[in-house]
Structure formats: C-alpha cells, structure tokens
Amino acid sequence: MILSGTSRAYRFIGRLPFAIAFGIFRAAVYSAWYLAFCILCMFRPFTGIMILTAIVMVPMSIVVYAHPDAASGMPFGRSV
C-alpha cells in the first residue's frame, strides 16, 4: 500500500510527541547514570581506605572481645 504525502505527514505529526518524550526520557536516564558513575568514582579512594582499615580493625576487635583488659585505654574498651 502506498501512502499519500498527507497521510505520511499525519503519521509523522502523531509520532513526533512520543519520539520527543522518549528522547527526553532516554537523555534523563543516561544523565543520571553518568552522574551516579562520576559521584561513585569519587568515593573509590575512601572505600580503599575503609578496606585497609577493616583489615586492621576486625582482628583488633576480635582480640578486644576475647580479652577486654587489653583495651583499657581505648575508647571502646571496658571502663574501670
């Protein structure tokens, strides 16, 4: 079936608002994705330091839990 020029124009005008809305939605999703990626990349050094801190703090907390007298001067130790 061959469409006339008027019919094509009506189809284009009918689809145009949906195409614009889809484009705006797609731009918003991509913008949010890249903004979140940028912000989360800023936290990479912080999370690296937290992993190193966890390597020290977890064994120390296990020792303090097992022997509370070992942490008498530390803030989380048992008060006298």
C-alpha positions in Angstrom: 0.0 0.0 0.0 1.4 3.4 -1.0 0.7 6.2 1.4 0.0 9.7 0.3 2.0 12.7 1.4 -0.7 13.9 3.7 -1.0 10.5 5.3 2.7 10.4 6.0 2.6 13.9 7.4 -0.2 13.0 9.8 1.7 9.8 10.9 4.9 11.9 11.5 3.0 14.5 13.5 1.3 11.8 15.5 4.5 10.1 16.4 6.6 13.2 17.0 5.4 13.9 20.6 6.2 10.3 21.6 9.6 10.4 19.9 10.4 13.7 21.8 9.2 12.2 25.1 11.2 9.0 24.6 14.3 11.1 23.7 13.9 13.2 26.8 13.4 10.1 29.0 16.5 8.5 27.4 18.6 11.6 28.0 17.5 11.8 31.6 18.3 8.1 32.2 21.8 8.5 30.6 22.5 11.7 32.5 21.5 10.1 35.8 23.7 7.0 35.0 26.8 9.0 34.2 26.3 11.4 37.1 26.0 8.5 39.5 29.1 6.9 38.0 31.0 10.1 38.4 29.9 10.6 42.0 30.6 6.9 42.9 34.1 7.1 41.3 34.9 9.9 43.8 34.3 7.5 46.6 36.8 4.9 45.4 39.8 6.2 47.5 37.5 6.3 50.5 36.4 2.7 50.1 40.0 1.7 49.5 41.0 3.2 52.9 38.0 1.6 54.5 39.1 -1.9 53.3 42.6 -1.3 54.7 41.0 -0.1 58.0 38.9 -3.2 58.1 42.0 -5.4 57.8 43.3 -3.8 61.0 40.1 -3.3 62.9 38.4 -6.7 62.6 41.3 -8.7 64.1 41.7 -6.0 66.8 38.0 -6.1 67.7 38.2 -9.9 68.0 41.1 -9.6 70.3 39.4 -6.9 72.4 36.2 -9.1 72.6 38.2 -12.1 73.8 40.4 -10.1 76.2 38.7 -6.9 77.3 41.6 -5.9 79.6 43.8 -5.5 76.5 41.8 -2.4 75.6 41.8 -0.5 78.8 43.0 2.8 77.3 40.9 2.6 74.1 37.6 4.4 73.7 35.6 1.2 73.1 37.3 -0.7 76.0 35.7 -1.6 79.3 35.5 1.4 81.7 37.2 1.0 85.1 
